[in-house]
């Protein structure tokens, strides 16, 4: 039995790879839904026509370069789960938008990025035990997850969280940046047309996504990501970040109208500032591994998938499958 802790894309990829090799898998996650930082929220009580609409509040998009991941993305595109979004984002500064920067194709999901992870789970025939907040992974007297015996453990989560529940995992050597994501719903589309904007040299925000463009439905919804230092100041109460983020978004996109609905979500470990080149970490003596977007030359959604998949294969090998 392999116990996978964390049902983000790396955890589901790990479980799928191990299960495909005949390993019995149990997946646990502390959230009510799966997806991890590919999280989507459903709008409700907004007082607008957009109640019931999905908004991405974690990862904003993903790219695809590895051949195996490209194959997965192509399959998801054929099923209308994923859509090519854009290869050009605007670039802005504190005083507004300055131009456009081309890059690789970014992909989004009409029903939110969480739907990508849900499709992977369903395709692999996996079940996730939700709202299970693991407190301890111990090797004393045998490998156990909160007192339940298991043959192997894959911790698919940020390094600081993995070390907190399993002291056999070394402390993370990477700097992890917090982010507060602020969702803003408007009565109308007040800003000039854009897909997203990288905001440089701004003390408050680093990124603005037009979620109507991302979803493909044209909804007047923006999601802005607060800068790491500013986010750290509001982690105890993310809602206090809203006025500054709204004001910064208005100034950068050159409009003055206020949102009809606004909400904030805290990501304490949003992303690593750098990443390990290795695909995953695996204990030399015990079948305990760590995977996620801090590995495989991340931080990217694709890196998390590659890391989880590689760890799943390694766990199957370690268990003799």
N, C-alpha and C positions, 0 to 999 in steps of 0.2 A: 504494500500500500504506500503510495506517494501522497502526502498531504501538501497541497498547494495553498499557501496563505496569500491572499490577494487575487482579486478577479478583474484586474485591469487587463490590458492587451498582453502584457508579458506573462501574467499568470494563466490566462486562457491559452495562450500559445504554448506555454510549458506543459500544461495539462493535456492539450491536444496531441503534442508530439510524443509524450510518454504513453498516453492511451493508445495511440496508433501502433505502438510497439508492444502492446499487450500488458502494460502496467495498469493495475487498479488504482484509480485516482479519486481523491476526495478534495474538493475545493471549498475553502471557507473565506468569507469576506465580511468585514465589519459594516459595510454599507447596506442600505435597503435595496439598491440596485447595483448591477455590475458596471464596469467601465473604468473605475479608478479615475485617473486624471483625464481620460477621454469622457468626461462626464457631460451629461445633458440634463437640463431641468425643464420641466413643463410649466409654462406660465399659468398662473391662476390668480384670481382676485385682482386683476390689473385694472379693471374698469374700462377696458378697451375690447375691441373685437378679436384680440389676439390671445385670449384665454384658451388654453389647450395646445398652444403652439410650443414647439421644442426650441430651446436655445442652447448652444454649446457654451459652457462656462469654464471649461478646462482647456485642453489643447484646442487650438483654433483651426488646424488643418493638418495634413501630413503630405509628405513627398514619398516617392518610390524610386529606388535605384537598384537594389538587389534583385536578381532575376526571379528568385522564388517569391519575394514579396510583390514584385510586379505581377506575377501570375495570379497571386491571391487578389490583388486589386482589380485586375482585369475581370476575374470571375464575379467580384462584387459589383463592378460597373455593369456587367451584363444582366445582373439581377436588380438593377436600379437601387442598390443599397449605397453605392458610392457614385459620385459624379466629379469629373474634372471641373475645377473651380476657376482658377486663374493662374497665369504665369507672370503677372505684373502687379505689384503693390505700390501705392503712393509712399513717398518719403516726406516726412514733415519735421518741423522744428517747433520750438515754443510759440512762434508767431503764426504758424499755419503751414499748409501744404506747399512743398517746394518743387516736387517733380514726381516721376514714376521710375521705379527700378524693376528691370526684368530679372527673372530667375527661373528655377525649375517649375514645372506644373505642380500646383497645390491641389489636393483633393479634399472634398468635403462630403458630407452625407446628408441628404434631404431630411432624414428623420433624426439627425443628430449623430455625432461620432460614436455615441454609446451603441447605436444600432450595428456598427461594424463589429464590436466585441460580442454583441448578442448573436450575430450571424455566425461568428466563429464558434461560439459555444454550441449553438444548435447544430451546426454542420458536423461537429465532433461528437455529438450525442452526450454532452456533459451536463451535469447538474451542479449548481452552486448553492451552498448553504449560506444564506445571507444573514446579516446582523449577528455574526459570530465574531466578537472582538477578542482575538487571541492575546493572552497576557504573557505566556511563557512557553518557550521551546527549551526543553531540558534533555541532556544526555546522561544524567545521573541514573544509573541502574537501567538504562535503556532509553531509546529515543522516544520522547513523548511531547505532544502538543496539548497543553493544559491538562496534563494527566492522562491523556488518551494515547495509547501506544501506536506507533507508526513505524514503517520501515525507512522512510526518507521524508525530508521536508524541503520544499522550495519556497523561499521567502521572496515573493515578487512585489517589491515595494522599495521606497527610498531607503538608502543605507542607514540613516539614523533611526528609522523605525525598525528595521531588521535587527540592529544591534540592541535596541531597547527590549525586544522580546526574546532575544537569544544572545547571551553574552559570549557564546562561542564564535559569533560573527564579529570580526574586528570592527572598531569604530570607523565610520566613514571618513576618508581622507579628503573628501571633496567639500567644497562650499555649496550649500543648498540655498537657493534664493526663494523667498516667499513672494506670493502674488495675491493681491485682492482683485477679483474680477467683478466689475460693476456692469450689470445689465440695465439698459435704458430703453423703454418703450415710448414712442412718440405718437402723437395724433397724425402727423404727416412726416414725409421725408424732407426735412429742412435743409440738408447738406447736399453739396455737389456729389454727383455720382462717383462712387469708388467702391472697390472690393474691401480693401483694408489699408491701413497706413502704419508704417513704422515711425514712431515718434522719437527722434534723437535729441539728446541733451536737454531733456525735460525733467524737472525734479518730481513730477507727479505721475505721468503716464508714459508707457513705452510702446503701446500698441492699441489700435482701434480696429475692430472688425465690424463691417456692415453685415449683420446676420441675415438680413433680407437677401443680400447678394449671395451669401454663403449657402443659405437654404434654397435659393432660387425662386422664392415667392415674393420678393420685393417688399417684405414687411419693414416698417420703419423702426427697426430695432438695432441698437448698437451695443457692443460689448467692449469695454475698455479695460486694459490691464494696468494696474498701478505699478509704478517703479518699485524695485525690491526694497530700497531703504525706506521709502514712504510707506510701503506695505507693512514693514516690520513695526512701524509706529502705531499701526491700527489693528494688529492681529488679535488683541483681546476683545475688540468690538469692531468688526469690519464695517458695520453700518455708519460709523463715524467718518469713514473715508469718502462717503458718497458726495458731499458738497464739493470737495476739492476735485474729485474725478470728473464730475459733471461740468464744473467750470472750466477745467483744462480741456475737456473734449469740445465744448462750445468754442473756445478760443482757437483751437487747432483747426477745427472744421468750419469756422467762420459762420456761426449761427448763434442766436440768442434764446430761442424757445426752450422751455423746460420740458423734461420728460413727464408723461402722464403716470408712469410707473417706473420705479427704480429699485434695485436690490443688489446686495453685495455678497460674494462668497469668498471665503478665506482658503487659500492653499498654503499651508505652512512650509511644505517642501514641494514647491511648484516645479522646480527643475534644477539640475546640477549646473553649476557654472562651467564645469568641464566634465570630461568622461574618461573612464578607463578604456584602453584599447582592447582588453580581453573581452570575450563574449559574455562571461559570467564569473562568479566566484563560487568555488566548491571546496568545502573543508577537506583537508587531506586525510583525516581519520574517520570522520563521521559523514553520513550521507545527508549533509545540510548544504544547500546552495542558495545563492542570491542572484536575482536577475532583475532587469529593468532598463530604463533609458539612461542610466548612468554607466552602462556597459556598451560594448560593441560600437565604440566611437560615437556615442550619442552626443547630446540629448535630442532624440527625435522619436516620433512614434514608430518609425520603421526600426530604429535601434532597439526599442523595447520588444518588438515582435521577434527580431533576430535573436536577442538575448534570451528571451523566454523559450523560443524553439530550441536553441542550442542547449540550454540547461535541461529541457525535457529529454532530449536525446541522451545527454550525459547521465541523467538520473536512470534512464532505462538501462544503459550500459552498466552503471554501478550496481543495479539490482539484478543484473544477469539476464536481461531481455534483449 
